[in-house]
């Protein structure tokens, strides 16, 4: 199953799959993004934020990463940080 479809259908399974990829290939950016999105969808915004922050720091020009960062901050109740990420 494709990552996006898995994320929509079963975020817990998506988090496990992303974790497995990251165990085998630390720093795998797509797996890290999938893990952050899955954690956010599972209600673990505090676990999602540091993952996506690390990705976004290296790719400040990526609208996809900035959007996920904003979503994670918003889910964590960090409105100011969410708005700042949306504006980048």
Secondary structure, 3 states (H helix, E strand, C coil): CCHHHHHHHCHHHHHHHHHHHHHHCCCCHHHHHHHHHHHHHCCCHHHHHHHHHHHHHHCCCCHHHHHHHHHHHHHCCCHHHHHHHHHC
